[in-house]
Amino acid sequence: MKNEEIKTLSLAQLDARLKELKNELFNLRFSHATRNLANPLEIRNVRREIARVQTAIREKSNGGNNDGK
């Protein structure tokens, strides 16, 4: 998902997406440990998407008050 798509989701949808991504990351790490992962870069991509979703959750929970303090 792109940042614009992530920012349009509600908090409940963001929480659900975060759970999906964390589950996917767990499965990717497990596959990587057993040497069954075809593309190890998928782990990095999922971690970055988790960070995007967490950032959107934080922005929404602060009510858009993002003054750096």
C-alpha positions as CSV (number, residue, x, y, z in Angstrom):
1,M,0.0,0.0,0.0
2,K,1.1,3.5,-0.6
3,N,1.1,6.3,2.0
4,E,-2.0,7.9,0.5
5,E,-3.9,4.7,0.7
6,I,-2.8,4.0,4.3
7,K,-3.8,7.5,5.5
8,T,-7.4,7.1,4.2
9,L,-8.0,4.0,6.4
10,S,-9.7,4.3,9.8
11,L,-8.0,3.4,13.1
12,A,-9.7,0.0,13.2
13,Q,-8.7,-0.8,9.6
14,L,-5.1,0.3,10.4
15,D,-5.0,-1.9,13.5
16,A,-6.3,-4.9,11.4
17,R,-3.7,-4.2,8.7
18,L,-1.0,-4.0,11.4
19,K,-1.9,-7.4,12.7
20,E,-1.9,-8.9,9.2
21,L,1.5,-7.4,8.5
22,K,3.0,-8.7,11.8
23,N,1.6,-12.1,11.1
24,E,3.1,-12.0,7.5
25,L,6.5,-10.9,8.9
26,F,6.5,-13.8,11.4
27,N,5.8,-16.2,8.5
28,L,8.5,-14.7,6.4
29,R,11.0,-14.9,9.2
30,F,10.1,-18.5,9.8
31,S,10.4,-19.3,6.1
32,H,13.8,-17.6,6.0
33,A,15.0,-19.5,9.0
34,T,14.1,-22.8,7.3
35,R,15.7,-21.6,4.0
36,N,12.4,-21.7,2.2
37,L,12.1,-18.0,1.4
38,A,12.4,-17.3,-2.3
39,N,13.0,-13.5,-1.9
40,P,14.5,-12.3,1.4
41,L,13.8,-8.7,0.4
42,E,10.2,-9.3,1.2
43,I,11.1,-9.1,4.9
44,R,12.4,-5.6,4.5
45,N,9.4,-4.5,2.5
46,V,7.0,-5.8,5.1
47,R,9.0,-4.1,7.9
48,R,8.7,-0.8,6.1
49,E,5.0,-1.1,5.6
50,I,4.6,-1.9,9.3
51,A,6.4,1.4,10.0
52,R,4.2,3.3,7.6
53,V,1.0,1.9,9.3
54,Q,2.4,2.6,12.8
55,T,3.1,6.2,11.7
56,A,-0.4,6.6,10.4
57,I,-1.8,5.2,13.6
58,R,0.3,7.6,15.7
59,E,-0.8,10.6,13.5
60,K,-4.5,9.7,13.8
61,S,-4.3,9.0,17.5
62,N,-2.7,12.4,18.1
63,G,-5.5,14.0,16.2
64,G,-3.2,15.4,13.6
65,N,-1.2,17.4,16.2
66,N,2.2,16.7,14.8
67,D,4.3,19.6,15.9
68,G,7.3,17.5,16.9
69,K,6.8,17.7,20.6
